[in-house]
Every structure is written in structure tokens, then in C-alpha cells.
Amino acid sequence: MTETTAPLAAALADAPTYDCRTTFAEELAALAREDDRVVAVCNDSVGSSNLVGFREEFPDRLVNVGIAEQNMVGVGAGLANAGRVPFVSGAGPFLTGRALEQIKADCAYSGLKVILCGQSPGMAYGELGPTHHSVEDLSWLRAIADLTVVVPADRAQTRAALRWAYAHDGPSYIRIPRFKVPDVTPEDASFPYGRAQVLREGGDITLVAIGTLVSRALIAAERLAAEGISARVLNTPFVDPLDEPEIRRAAAETKGLVVAEEATLSGGLGAAVASLTGQHSPVPLRLLGVTGFAPTGSPAQLLEHFGLTADGIHRAAREVLRRSASAS
């Protein structure tokens, strides 16, 4: 599916940025006003999930289980089984790490409509260190059958993802960015299940990105364009299921792919793209992500450390093109 919807990438470096947790809270409250089945479940994270306003407006529709993530997901599954629409919200590392069995058995295996909302994912907790980095979540959850994994790139996609999950008949996991991001999609952009967005067309190389890395991929594409290199940019909010036709089309039509994600390289988006192209459309490939335990530091420092920046994506693209040229 092709939607050239991005603003001019050159303007993104100076564009305003936004905390998508605010958008999450606003959209969740809007859904709750429309449907009294909508409830929120959290793990002593009312403040960090931006649910203070929700609690004030719907005091009997917010369940705070305390620091007990396994119970939190179990309660969400029970509410779904009773006909409610639970949005289970907590910090990404604890929601997915501590309650993985409940996510697998109570939600996915049981086929229940539980919307899992991983707050402050990736390395947004920076200075709190490896215990608080949520870089394994995509790998863990991609391994669970019948669980949709979504990583929105900005405010518009955060709203769309919540609306999509609310309408979807099954469990889902949505990353809610805390690391501030600029808007890269318009409010009226479509959000079809399992599909990527082509934010920029190009014939030389494809940059595949999610979440906080989408705006950086667009900036990198602009820099490549100044050097006479035409870079396609794919925003792939659905990590699972992956938009296989769009990825295979990019592999066939460009000279190589760079995949950028704020997650570990072991089993995340890059691994999914590598597996797909390796089996069907072999192409020079460079995966950018986290290796090992991410150290302690500010989120910006950590992104720089792992090359998850516009400069890093630009360098990786040039490397892939060099490899492609030497192989031809």
C-alpha cells in the first residue's frame, strides 16, 4: 500500500515533538465516553500512563492492581472474558517481562480481546538503566501466536492504533512512545491491518523503520537525496504481522534495505525482515538496533551509542549501497 504522507523531511529536524502518552490518554478517554465497556487496568502506573484524567472521569472503570503485572494481565483477561474491553497499561519492560506467561496463555492462547499498552518502551527510561530498557518486548511478543504487535510512529498513529485495537477481535500489544517524536503522518492517514506506509518513494535503497526511528529515517533519506541517492522510506507499524508484500516489493525494486528499530536485533523487526528476504528475496541488508544490554544514559545518548540516528541510518545506507555495487 503506497501513501506518500510524510511532511518534508528537511523540516523534521526542527519540528515540534510530542509525548504520545498524552495522545494515548486522550484517545482512551474518548473511547470510554463512546463505550461503557472500555476499562483501564494498570500496575501502580496511573501517573506514568497519563491516566489521572481517566481516573477522575471514570473512577469506577480504572483498576489499579499495584506492582503486580501478572495479576494485571490476568485481571484484564478476566474483564475481557466478561465482555469488557480492557486496555492494560504499564511500563513496557514490566508489562512484557513479568507477565509474559499471562500474555501468552490468558490473552493470546485464549483469544481474548485484551489491548496491552507498553508505556515508555525502547530506551525511554534512559538513566534508569538496563532493568528499565524495554528493548526485548518485540522479540518476546513476536514469538507468541495470534498476538498483533504494533509500534506507532507519532500521535496520529497512536490514535489510529488504539482505534484499530478497540475494533479488532483479538489480543494486541501497542508500544506507546514516551520519547518525544514529531508528526510524520497526517490525521486522516489510513491504518489497515498488517500494512506498511510508504512515506517516501525511492529506487536506490529502502529504509524500513518503526516508532522513534521513522522521523530519523526520513531525515536520512533527505540527506541521501542531496547526494543523488533515491531512498524509499517504509513506516511499518505492524511488526507482527509484517507487511510481507511491501517488504518483498522493496527488496525487488531497490538495491538493498536498512532496518532501524529501538529494540534488540535478536528477534525484532530486523529479524523478521531478514527472515523474509532471506527466504524469498535475498538482498544486501543492514540491521540497526540494540546489541547486548543497553547501558545507562540519556535516551538521546543511547540512540547515538547504537547508531539509531539520522546519521547512523545514512551511514548504513551508504554501506549497503557499497556492498551492492561490489557484488554486481
VENQUI-V123300 format. One record per residue. N is the residue number from 1. RES is the residue in one letter. SS is DSSP state (@ for helix, = for strand, . for the rest). PHI is phi in radians with two decimals (none if undefined). PSI is psi as a letter, one per 30 degrees, with the letter a starting at -180 (* if undefined). Layout:
n:N res:RES ss:SS phi:PHI psi:PSI
n:N res:RES ss:SS phi:PHI psi:PSI
This chain:
n:1 res:M ss:. phi:none psi:k
n:2 res:T ss:. phi:-1.90 psi:k
n:3 res:E ss:. phi:-2.39 psi:j
n:4 res:T ss:. phi:-1.47 psi:j
n:5 res:T ss:. phi:-2.06 psi:f
n:6 res:A ss:. phi:-1.31 psi:k
n:7 res:P ss:. phi:-1.19 psi:l
n:8 res:L ss:. phi:-0.99 psi:k
n:9 res:A ss:@ phi:-1.07 psi:e
n:10 res:A ss:@ phi:-1.06 psi:f
n:11 res:A ss:@ phi:-1.48 psi:f
n:12 res:L ss:@ phi:-1.19 psi:e
n:13 res:A ss:@ phi:-1.03 psi:e
n:14 res:D ss:@ phi:-1.90 psi:g
n:15 res:A ss:. phi:-1.32 psi:l
n:16 res:P ss:. phi:-1.06 psi:k
n:17 res:T ss:. phi:-2.11 psi:l
n:18 res:Y ss:= phi:-2.41 psi:k
n:19 res:D ss:. phi:-1.52 psi:j
n:20 res:C ss:@ phi:-1.26 psi:f
n:21 res:R ss:@ phi:-1.14 psi:e
n:22 res:T ss:@ phi:-1.13 psi:e
n:23 res:T ss:@ phi:-1.09 psi:e
n:24 res:F ss:@ phi:-0.97 psi:e
n:25 res:A ss:@ phi:-1.12 psi:e
n:26 res:E ss:@ phi:-1.11 psi:e
n:27 res:E ss:@ phi:-1.26 psi:e
n:28 res:L ss:@ phi:-1.10 psi:e
n:29 res:A ss:@ phi:-1.11 psi:e
n:30 res:A ss:@ phi:-1.08 psi:e
n:31 res:L ss:@ phi:-1.12 psi:e
n:32 res:A ss:@ phi:-1.15 psi:e
n:33 res:R ss:@ phi:-1.18 psi:e
n:34 res:E ss:@ phi:-1.43 psi:f
n:35 res:D ss:. phi:-2.55 psi:j
n:36 res:D ss:. phi:-1.30 psi:g
n:37 res:R ss:. phi:-1.40 psi:f
n:38 res:V ss:= phi:-1.25 psi:k
n:39 res:V ss:= phi:-2.33 psi:l
n:40 res:A ss:= phi:-2.01 psi:k
n:41 res:V ss:= phi:-2.21 psi:k
n:42 res:C ss:= phi:-2.45 psi:l
n:43 res:N ss:. phi:-2.04 psi:i
n:44 res:D ss:. phi:1.06 psi:h
n:45 res:S ss:. phi:-2.14 psi:h
n:46 res:V ss:. phi:-1.02 psi:e
n:47 res:G ss:. phi:-1.26 psi:e
n:48 res:S ss:. phi:-1.23 psi:f
n:49 res:S ss:. phi:-1.62 psi:g
n:50 res:N ss:. phi:1.03 psi:h
n:51 res:L ss:. phi:-1.80 psi:g
n:52 res:V ss:@ phi:-1.07 psi:e
n:53 res:G ss:@ phi:-1.11 psi:e
n:54 res:F ss:@ phi:-1.08 psi:e
n:55 res:R ss:@ phi:-1.09 psi:e
n:56 res:E ss:@ phi:-1.20 psi:e
n:57 res:E ss:@ phi:-1.43 psi:e
n:58 res:F ss:. phi:-2.28 psi:i
n:59 res:P ss:@ phi:-1.07 psi:f
n:60 res:D ss:@ phi:-1.65 psi:g
n:61 res:R ss:@ phi:-2.15 psi:g
n:62 res:L ss:= phi:-2.18 psi:k
n:63 res:V ss:= phi:-1.91 psi:j
n:64 res:N ss:= phi:-1.87 psi:j
n:65 res:V ss:. phi:-1.52 psi:f
n:66 res:G ss:. phi:1.41 psi:a
n:67 res:I ss:. phi:-1.38 psi:i
n:68 res:A ss:. phi:-2.63 psi:i
n:69 res:E ss:@ phi:-1.12 psi:e
n:70 res:Q ss:@ phi:-1.11 psi:e
n:71 res:N ss:@ phi:-1.10 psi:e
n:72 res:M ss:@ phi:-1.01 psi:e
n:73 res:V ss:@ phi:-1.21 psi:e
n:74 res:G ss:@ phi:-1.09 psi:e
n:75 res:V ss:@ phi:-1.10 psi:e
n:76 res:G ss:@ phi:-1.04 psi:e
n:77 res:A ss:@ phi:-1.12 psi:e
n:78 res:G ss:@ phi:-1.10 psi:e
n:79 res:L ss:@ phi:-1.11 psi:e
n:80 res:A ss:@ phi:-1.10 psi:e
n:81 res:N ss:@ phi:-1.14 psi:f
n:82 res:A ss:. phi:-1.62 psi:g
n:83 res:G ss:. phi:1.72 psi:g
n:84 res:R ss:. phi:-1.50 psi:l
n:85 res:V ss:= phi:-2.04 psi:j
n:86 res:P ss:= phi:-1.51 psi:k
n:87 res:F ss:= phi:-1.82 psi:j
n:88 res:V ss:= phi:-1.68 psi:j
n:89 res:S ss:= phi:-2.12 psi:k
n:90 res:G ss:= phi:-2.92 psi:l
n:91 res:A ss:= phi:-0.97 psi:k
n:92 res:G ss:@ phi:-0.88 psi:e
n:93 res:P ss:@ phi:-1.12 psi:e
n:94 res:F ss:@ phi:-1.57 psi:e
n:95 res:L ss:@ phi:-1.02 psi:e
n:96 res:T ss:@ phi:-1.54 psi:e
n:97 res:G ss:@ phi:-1.32 psi:e
n:98 res:R ss:@ phi:-1.42 psi:f
n:99 res:A ss:. phi:-1.99 psi:g
n:100 res:L ss:@ phi:-1.07 psi:e
n:101 res:E ss:@ phi:-1.12 psi:e
n:102 res:Q ss:@ phi:-1.18 psi:e
n:103 res:I ss:@ phi:-1.09 psi:e
n:104 res:K ss:@ phi:-1.18 psi:e
n:105 res:A ss:@ phi:-1.46 psi:e
n:106 res:D ss:@ phi:-1.36 psi:e
n:107 res:C ss:@ phi:-1.79 psi:d
n:108 res:A ss:@ phi:-1.25 psi:e
n:109 res:Y ss:@ phi:-1.09 psi:e
n:110 res:S ss:. phi:-1.44 psi:f
n:111 res:G ss:. phi:1.15 psi:h
n:112 res:L ss:. phi:-1.60 psi:k
n:113 res:K ss:. phi:-1.43 psi:i
n:114 res:V ss:= phi:-2.03 psi:k
n:115 res:I ss:= phi:-1.74 psi:j
n:116 res:L ss:= phi:-1.56 psi:k
n:117 res:C ss:= phi:-2.03 psi:j
n:118 res:G ss:= phi:-1.48 psi:j
n:119 res:Q ss:= phi:-1.46 psi:k
n:120 res:S ss:. phi:0.91 psi:h
n:121 res:P ss:. phi:-1.38 psi:a
n:122 res:G ss:= phi:1.10 psi:b
n:123 res:M ss:. phi:-1.94 psi:h
n:124 res:A ss:. phi:-1.13 psi:f
n:125 res:Y ss:. phi:-1.46 psi:g
n:126 res:G ss:@ phi:0.34 psi:d
n:127 res:E ss:@ phi:-1.19 psi:f
n:128 res:L ss:@ phi:-1.42 psi:f
n:129 res:G ss:. phi:1.49 psi:a
n:130 res:P ss:. phi:-1.01 psi:e
n:131 res:T ss:. phi:-1.14 psi:f
n:132 res:H ss:. phi:-1.87 psi:f
n:133 res:H ss:. phi:-1.29 psi:k
n:134 res:S ss:= phi:-1.89 psi:i
n:135 res:V ss:. phi:-1.89 psi:f
n:136 res:E ss:. phi:-1.66 psi:f
n:137 res:D ss:@ phi:-1.03 psi:e
n:138 res:L ss:@ phi:-1.13 psi:e
n:139 res:S ss:@ phi:-1.17 psi:e
n:140 res:W ss:@ phi:-1.04 psi:e
n:141 res:L ss:@ phi:-1.41 psi:f
n:142 res:R ss:@ phi:-1.09 psi:f
n:143 res:A ss:. phi:-1.37 psi:f
n:144 res:I ss:. phi:-1.66 psi:k
n:145 res:A ss:. phi:-1.18 psi:k
n:146 res:D ss:. phi:1.08 psi:g
n:147 res:L ss:. phi:-2.12 psi:j
n:148 res:T ss:= phi:-1.41 psi:k
n:149 res:V ss:= phi:-2.05 psi:k
n:150 res:V ss:= phi:-2.20 psi:k
n:151 res:V ss:= phi:-2.24 psi:j
n:152 res:P ss:. phi:-1.21 psi:l
n:153 res:A ss:. phi:-1.72 psi:f
n:154 res:D ss:. phi:-2.84 psi:a
n:155 res:R ss:@ phi:-1.11 psi:e
n:156 res:A ss:@ phi:-1.08 psi:e
n:157 res:Q ss:@ phi:-1.28 psi:f
n:158 res:T ss:@ phi:-1.12 psi:e
n:159 res:R ss:@ phi:-1.06 psi:e
n:160 res:A ss:@ phi:-1.09 psi:e
n:161 res:A ss:@ phi:-1.14 psi:e
n:162 res:L ss:@ phi:-1.14 psi:e
n:163 res:R ss:@ phi:-1.10 psi:e
n:164 res:W ss:@ phi:-1.11 psi:e
n:165 res:A ss:@ phi:-1.10 psi:e
n:166 res:Y ss:@ phi:-1.06 psi:e
n:167 res:A ss:@ phi:-1.49 psi:f
n:168 res:H ss:. phi:-1.30 psi:k
n:169 res:D ss:. phi:-1.67 psi:i
n:170 res:G ss:. phi:2.84 psi:l
n:171 res:P ss:. phi:-1.39 psi:l
n:172 res:S ss:= phi:-2.63 psi:l
n:173 res:Y ss:= phi:-2.18 psi:k
n:174 res:I ss:= phi:-2.15 psi:k
n:175 res:R ss:= phi:-1.38 psi:k
n:176 res:I ss:= phi:-1.91 psi:j
n:177 res:P ss:. phi:-1.13 psi:k
n:178 res:R ss:. phi:-1.71 psi:e
n:179 res:F ss:. phi:-1.03 psi:k
n:180 res:K ss:. phi:-1.14 psi:k
n:181 res:V ss:= phi:-2.30 psi:l
n:182 res:P ss:. phi:-1.41 psi:l
n:183 res:D ss:. phi:-1.34 psi:k
n:184 res:V ss:. phi:-2.12 psi:f
n:185 res:T ss:. phi:-2.28 psi:k
n:186 res:P ss:. phi:-1.33 psi:l
n:187 res:E ss:. phi:-1.05 psi:e
n:188 res:D ss:. phi:-1.67 psi:g
n:189 res:A ss:. phi:-1.15 psi:k
n:190 res:S ss:. phi:-1.31 psi:l
n:191 res:F ss:. phi:-2.46 psi:i
n:192 res:P ss:. phi:-1.24 psi:k
n:193 res:Y ss:. phi:-0.99 psi:k
n:194 res:G ss:. phi:1.22 psi:g
n:195 res:R ss:. phi:-1.99 psi:k
n:196 res:A ss:. phi:-1.66 psi:l
n:197 res:Q ss:= phi:-1.94 psi:k
n:198 res:V ss:= phi:-1.54 psi:j
n:199 res:L ss:= phi:-1.46 psi:f
n:200 res:R ss:= phi:-2.70 psi:k
n:201 res:E ss:. phi:-1.44 psi:l
n:202 res:G ss:. phi:-2.98 psi:l
n:203 res:G ss:. phi:-1.99 psi:f
n:204 res:D ss:. phi:-1.62 psi:e
n:205 res:I ss:= phi:-2.62 psi:l
n:206 res:T ss:= phi:-2.03 psi:k
n:207 res:L ss:= phi:-1.84 psi:j
n:208 res:V ss:= phi:-1.83 psi:k
n:209 res:A ss:= phi:-2.47 psi:l
n:210 res:I ss:. phi:-2.40 psi:l
n:211 res:G ss:. phi:0.94 psi:b
n:212 res:T ss:. phi:-1.15 psi:f
n:213 res:L ss:@ phi:-1.57 psi:f
n:214 res:V ss:@ phi:-1.15 psi:e
n:215 res:S ss:@ phi:-1.10 psi:e
n:216 res:R ss:@ phi:-1.19 psi:e
n:217 res:A ss:@ phi:-1.15 psi:e
n:218 res:L ss:@ phi:-1.16 psi:e
n:219 res:I ss:@ phi:-1.14 psi:e
n:220 res:A ss:@ phi:-1.06 psi:e
n:221 res:A ss:@ phi:-1.11 psi:e
n:222 res:E ss:@ phi:-1.14 psi:e
n:223 res:R ss:@ phi:-1.18 psi:e
n:224 res:L ss:@ phi:-1.12 psi:e
n:225 res:A ss:@ phi:-1.07 psi:e
n:226 res:A ss:@ phi:-1.14 psi:f
n:227 res:E ss:. phi:-1.76 psi:g
n:228 res:G ss:. phi:1.45 psi:g
n:229 res:I ss:. phi:-1.88 psi:k
n:230 res:S ss:. phi:-1.64 psi:j
n:231 res:A ss:= phi:-1.92 psi:k
n:232 res:R ss:= phi:-1.45 psi:k
n:233 res:V ss:= phi:-2.12 psi:k
n:234 res:L ss:= phi:-1.89 psi:k
n:235 res:N ss:= phi:-1.69 psi:j
n:236 res:T ss:. phi:-2.01 psi:i
n:237 res:P ss:. phi:-1.09 psi:e
n:238 res:F ss:= phi:-1.55 psi:j
n:239 res:V ss:= phi:-1.32 psi:e
n:240 res:D ss:= phi:-2.57 psi:j
n:241 res:P ss:. phi:-1.36 psi:k
n:242 res:L ss:. phi:-1.37 psi:k
n:243 res:D ss:. phi:-1.36 psi:i
n:244 res:E ss:@ phi:-1.09 psi:e
n:245 res:P ss:@ phi:-1.04 psi:e
n:246 res:E ss:@ phi:-1.22 psi:e
n:247 res:I ss:@ phi:-1.15 psi:e
n:248 res:R ss:@ phi:-1.16 psi:e
n:249 res:R ss:@ phi:-1.14 psi:e
n:250 res:A ss:@ phi:-1.11 psi:e
n:251 res:A ss:@ phi:-1.13 psi:e
n:252 res:A ss:@ phi:-1.38 psi:e
n:253 res:E ss:@ phi:-1.75 psi:f
n:254 res:T ss:. phi:-2.17 psi:l
n:255 res:K ss:. phi:-1.52 psi:f
n:256 res:G ss:= phi:2.99 psi:l
n:257 res:L ss:= phi:-2.25 psi:k
n:258 res:V ss:= phi:-2.06 psi:k
n:259 res:V ss:= phi:-1.97 psi:k
n:260 res:A ss:= phi:-2.20 psi:k
n:261 res:E ss:= phi:-2.57 psi:k
n:262 res:E ss:= phi:-1.55 psi:i
n:263 res:A ss:= phi:-2.81 psi:l
n:264 res:T ss:= phi:-1.13 psi:k
n:265 res:L ss:. phi:-1.32 psi:f
n:266 res:S ss:. phi:-1.51 psi:i
n:267 res:G ss:. phi:1.74 psi:g
n:268 res:G ss:. phi:-1.57 psi:b
n:269 res:L ss:@ phi:-1.06 psi:e
n:270 res:G ss:@ phi:-1.03 psi:e
n:271 res:A ss:@ phi:-1.11 psi:e
n:272 res:A ss:@ phi:-1.14 psi:e
n:273 res:V ss:@ phi:-1.16 psi:e
n:274 res:A ss:@ phi:-1.10 psi:e
n:275 res:S ss:@ phi:-1.12 psi:e
n:276 res:L ss:@ phi:-1.14 psi:e
n:277 res:T ss:@ phi:-1.22 psi:e
n:278 res:G ss:@ phi:-1.10 psi:e
n:279 res:Q ss:@ phi:-1.47 psi:e
n:280 res:H ss:@ phi:-2.13 psi:e
n:281 res:S ss:. phi:-2.50 psi:i
n:282 res:P ss:. phi:-0.96 psi:k
n:283 res:V ss:. phi:-2.73 psi:k
n:284 res:P ss:= phi:-0.96 psi:k
n:285 res:L ss:= phi:-2.49 psi:k
n:286 res:R ss:= phi:-2.34 psi:k
n:287 res:L ss:= phi:-1.82 psi:k
n:288 res:L ss:= phi:-1.96 psi:k
n:289 res:G ss:= phi:-3.06 psi:a
n:290 res:V ss:= phi:-1.66 psi:k
n:291 res:T ss:. phi:-2.10 psi:k
n:292 res:G ss:. phi:1.19 psi:a
n:293 res:F ss:. phi:-1.42 psi:k
n:294 res:A ss:. phi:-1.15 psi:k
n:295 res:P ss:. phi:-1.29 psi:a
n:296 res:T ss:. phi:-1.56 psi:k
n:297 res:G ss:. phi:2.91 psi:l
n:298 res:S ss:. phi:-1.17 psi:l
n:299 res:P ss:@ phi:-0.94 psi:e
n:300 res:A ss:@ phi:-1.11 psi:e
n:301 res:Q ss:@ phi:-1.11 psi:e
n:302 res:L ss:@ phi:-1.22 psi:e
n:303 res:L ss:@ phi:-1.08 psi:e
n:304 res:E ss:@ phi:-1.11 psi:e
n:305 res:H ss:@ phi:-1.00 psi:e
n:306 res:F ss:. phi:-1.71 psi:g
n:307 res:G ss:. phi:1.23 psi:g
n:308 res:L ss:. phi:-1.62 psi:i
n:309 res:T ss:. phi:-2.39 psi:l
n:310 res:A ss:@ phi:-1.04 psi:e
n:311 res:D ss:@ phi:-1.09 psi:e
n:312 res:G ss:@ phi:-1.11 psi:e
n:313 res:I ss:@ phi:-1.17 psi:e
n:314 res:H ss:@ phi:-1.06 psi:e
n:315 res:R ss:@ phi:-1.09 psi:e
n:316 res:A ss:@ phi:-1.11 psi:e
n:317 res:A ss:@ phi:-1.11 psi:e
n:318 res:R ss:@ phi:-1.11 psi:e
n:319 res:E ss:@ phi:-1.11 psi:e
n:320 res:V ss:@ phi:-1.10 psi:e
n:321 res:L ss:@ phi:-1.16 psi:e
n:322 res:R ss:@ phi:-1.12 psi:e
n:323 res:R ss:@ phi:-1.11 psi:e
n:324 res:S ss:@ phi:-1.11 psi:e
n:325 res:A ss:@ phi:-1.17 psi:e
n:326 res:S ss:@ phi:-1.28 psi:f
n:327 res:A ss:@ phi:-1.47 psi:f
n:328 res:S ss:. phi:-1.56 psi:*
